[in-house]
Amino acid sequence: MVIADYIIEHVAEETGITKKLIKSKYRHQEIVDAKQTVVFALTYLGFTQKFIGNQLKYRDHSTVNHLINKRFFNSHENRLRATQAVKSYLDMALVENARLRQDIEAKISEEG
């Protein structure tokens, strides 16, 4: 699973907003909050505004820039949700990497 897809799915589960709505053009406050959470999380992970815009189906990066810099009513809560999404992804990635490492080590020991 691609990192962005994992983050979007996690935010969708946490907020109750579907992935389809997160990637839609709707601008209801709850949907904007979910989008802002995704933007914060992907920004924390080092993705460019252009990449994030592509993932959310924006025409360009300017909407992503707006979501990062504009103070919405729930911006603080959205940042906390984004941090939780990133932590969730990193925890999952560590477990997956450990599993892959064991598989590789097992194959090497079988061959050796």
C-alpha positions as a Markdown table, in Angstrom:
| # | Residue | x | y | z |
|---|---|---|---|---|
| 1 | Met | 0.0 | 0.0 | 0.0 |
| 2 | Val | 1.3 | 3.4 | -0.9 |
| 3 | Ile | 2.0 | 5.7 | 2.1 |
| 4 | Ala | -0.5 | 8.4 | 0.9 |
| 5 | Asp | -3.2 | 5.7 | 0.5 |
| 6 | Tyr | -2.5 | 4.5 | 4.0 |
| 7 | Ile | -2.8 | 8.0 | 5.5 |
| 8 | Ile | -6.0 | 8.8 | 3.6 |
| 9 | Glu | -7.5 | 5.5 | 4.7 |
| 10 | His | -6.5 | 6.1 | 8.3 |
| 11 | Val | -8.0 | 9.6 | 8.3 |
| 12 | Ala | -11.2 | 8.3 | 6.7 |
| 13 | Glu | -11.5 | 5.8 | 9.5 |
| 14 | Glu | -10.8 | 8.3 | 12.2 |
| 15 | Thr | -13.1 | 11.0 | 10.9 |
| 16 | Gly | -15.9 | 9.0 | 9.3 |
| 17 | Ile | -15.4 | 10.8 | 6.0 |
| 18 | Thr | -15.1 | 8.4 | 3.1 |
| 19 | Lys | -11.9 | 8.3 | 1.0 |
| 20 | Lys | -14.0 | 9.3 | -2.0 |
| 21 | Leu | -15.2 | 12.5 | -0.2 |
| 22 | Ile | -11.7 | 13.3 | 1.0 |
| 23 | Lys | -10.6 | 13.3 | -2.7 |
| 24 | Ser | -13.7 | 15.2 | -3.8 |
| 25 | Lys | -14.3 | 18.9 | -4.5 |
| 26 | Tyr | -16.8 | 19.2 | -1.7 |
| 27 | Arg | -15.9 | 22.0 | 0.8 |
| 28 | His | -18.1 | 21.2 | 3.8 |
| 29 | Gln | -16.2 | 21.9 | 7.0 |
| 30 | Glu | -16.0 | 18.2 | 8.1 |
| 31 | Ile | -14.5 | 17.3 | 4.7 |
| 32 | Val | -12.1 | 20.2 | 4.7 |
| 33 | Asp | -10.9 | 19.1 | 8.2 |
| 34 | Ala | -10.2 | 15.6 | 6.9 |
| 35 | Lys | -8.4 | 17.0 | 3.9 |
| 36 | Gln | -6.3 | 19.3 | 6.1 |
| 37 | Thr | -5.4 | 16.3 | 8.3 |
| 38 | Val | -4.2 | 14.4 | 5.3 |
| 39 | Val | -2.2 | 17.4 | 4.1 |
| 40 | Phe | -0.6 | 17.8 | 7.5 |
| 41 | Ala | 0.3 | 14.1 | 7.8 |
| 42 | Leu | 1.8 | 13.9 | 4.3 |
| 43 | Thr | 3.7 | 17.1 | 4.9 |
| 44 | Tyr | 5.1 | 15.7 | 8.2 |
| 45 | Leu | 6.3 | 12.7 | 6.1 |
| 46 | Gly | 8.2 | 15.0 | 3.8 |
| 47 | Phe | 6.0 | 14.8 | 0.6 |
| 48 | Thr | 5.9 | 17.8 | -1.7 |
| 49 | Gln | 2.8 | 20.0 | -2.1 |
| 50 | Lys | 2.6 | 18.9 | -5.7 |
| 51 | Phe | 2.5 | 15.2 | -4.7 |
| 52 | Ile | -0.1 | 15.9 | -2.0 |
| 53 | Gly | -2.2 | 17.8 | -4.5 |
| 54 | Asn | -2.0 | 15.0 | -7.0 |
| 55 | Gln | -3.1 | 12.5 | -4.3 |
| 56 | Leu | -6.1 | 14.7 | -3.4 |
| 57 | Lys | -7.0 | 15.3 | -7.0 |
| 58 | Tyr | -6.3 | 19.1 | -6.9 |
| 59 | Arg | -5.4 | 21.0 | -10.1 |
| 60 | Asp | -2.2 | 22.2 | -8.5 |
| 61 | His | -0.3 | 22.7 | -5.2 |
| 62 | Ser | -2.0 | 26.0 | -4.3 |
| 63 | Thr | -4.9 | 24.4 | -2.4 |
| 64 | Val | -2.4 | 22.3 | -0.5 |
| 65 | Asn | -0.5 | 25.5 | 0.4 |
| 66 | His | -3.8 | 27.1 | 1.5 |
| 67 | Leu | -4.6 | 24.1 | 3.8 |
| 68 | Ile | -1.2 | 24.2 | 5.4 |
| 69 | Asn | -1.1 | 27.9 | 6.1 |
| 70 | Lys | -4.7 | 28.9 | 6.7 |
| 71 | Arg | -5.9 | 28.7 | 10.3 |
| 72 | Phe | -9.2 | 26.9 | 10.3 |
| 73 | Phe | -11.3 | 26.5 | 13.5 |
| 74 | Asn | -10.1 | 22.9 | 13.9 |
| 75 | Ser | -6.5 | 23.2 | 12.7 |
| 76 | His | -5.0 | 22.3 | 16.1 |
| 77 | Glu | -7.2 | 19.1 | 16.3 |
| 78 | Asn | -6.4 | 18.3 | 12.6 |
| 79 | Arg | -2.7 | 18.6 | 13.4 |
| 80 | Leu | -3.1 | 16.1 | 16.3 |
| 81 | Arg | -5.0 | 13.7 | 14.1 |
| 82 | Ala | -2.3 | 14.0 | 11.5 |
| 83 | Thr | 0.4 | 13.2 | 14.1 |
| 84 | Gln | -1.6 | 10.1 | 15.1 |
| 85 | Ala | -1.9 | 9.0 | 11.4 |
| 86 | Val | 1.8 | 9.4 | 10.9 |
| 87 | Lys | 2.5 | 7.4 | 14.1 |
| 88 | Ser | 0.1 | 4.7 | 13.0 |
| 89 | Tyr | 1.9 | 4.5 | 9.6 |
| 90 | Leu | 5.3 | 4.4 | 11.2 |
| 91 | Asp | 4.3 | 1.6 | 13.6 |
| 92 | Met | 2.8 | -0.4 | 10.8 |
| 93 | Ala | 5.9 | 0.2 | 8.6 |
| 94 | Leu | 8.3 | -1.0 | 11.4 |
| 95 | Val | 6.4 | -4.2 | 11.8 |
| 96 | Glu | 6.3 | -4.8 | 8.1 |
| 97 | Asn | 10.0 | -4.1 | 7.7 |
| 98 | Ala | 10.8 | -6.5 | 10.5 |
| 99 | Arg | 8.7 | -9.2 | 8.8 |
| 100 | Leu | 10.5 | -8.6 | 5.5 |
| 101 | Arg | 13.9 | -8.7 | 7.2 |
| 102 | Gln | 13.1 | -12.1 | 8.8 |
| 103 | Asp | 11.9 | -13.5 | 5.4 |
| 104 | Ile | 15.2 | -12.3 | 3.7 |
| 105 | Glu | 17.3 | -13.7 | 6.5 |
| 106 | Ala | 15.5 | -17.1 | 6.3 |
| 107 | Lys | 16.1 | -17.3 | 2.6 |
| 108 | Ile | 19.7 | -16.4 | 3.0 |
| 109 | Ser | 20.2 | -19.1 | 5.7 |
| 110 | Glu | 18.5 | -21.7 | 3.5 |
| 111 | Glu | 20.8 | -20.9 | 0.6 |
| 112 | Gly | 23.9 | -20.7 | 2.7 |
